């Protein structure tokens, strides 16, 4: 009899234990913060900034604010360092975690350098060519993926007809997405003096595939001198993150009655500008300037250390002037990057730590650029290919 009671008690405790766990999970609000681009995908290029850097700094700052001030909210990042994450993987991260909200952070660019301002997008069928153009720019990140056609069912982001596929989009989450978008737009404008471009709808693959309310924020135009000057300052990136945080807590009040105080957005002050280049070494020979993330600043926020690594790249082009990001010679190649050496802008494709994979990339690039050749780096230092192979074998 005692044994039966003991077994019954154990079963009861297990049952209630699962119940408590389930209730706790149900109460946890999960927000996915997506820093657009990363790794070999730099996104928009300003004169002194890279989009991927601004996106990551702002995303990490936003997540830190939420974690510190909203203990009931779980923050999930699609990336916390300067790495390339495929568009479909970003959506998978959100869906597999059964998130309640998805916020994707980006910066804009235009061939017309007069284009400026903040705009916030929700998923929908783009009705204007301008909105379609912005969506095509962000969706084009999938072209950097190997065999991207298999990951996106043959979807071609550069095709004018690509917008048609989004006509099948379900508007189940549209109302809440617009609610958040309007609050983000309002708070961003209050925190800055940037132009109001409004809340819009467009066909973004990453928003199309997430099963939750979602938005994509364009913080400003890196192609516009005034916007870039504003966004290049860490103090202003902090302001953008605080503004999005304040919009997030406003949204929580609407959807579940949570109450959190706004964080005051102070006046813009001069502060360190994000420099995309690693300083060249003091040497008798000219060392290459590698254009990559301000890893020290980003790691301090993420509490991570980004270590130098040995990798192979395929150099396919050298130019005395910096090329526009939409230059035809840079299109259709995987993970395009660039560096400066001896007064030239040198462009590379691929980032491989496996020599055989690097040779495959070289073969593919040679189809378009027959003079392409293999180079290697150890962090920011350019080294010989044999030296790189030797280091990777250790």
Helices and strands as residue ranges (DSSP letters): H 2-27, E 29-35, H 51-69, E 73-77, H 87-96, E 101-108, E 118-123, H 129-139, G 140-144, H 148-151, G 160-168, H 174-191, E 196-202, H 205-209, E 213-221, H 225-231, H 234-256, E 289-290, H 295-302, E 310-319, G 328-330, E 337-341, E 344-352, H 355-366, E 373-378, E 381-383, H 385-393
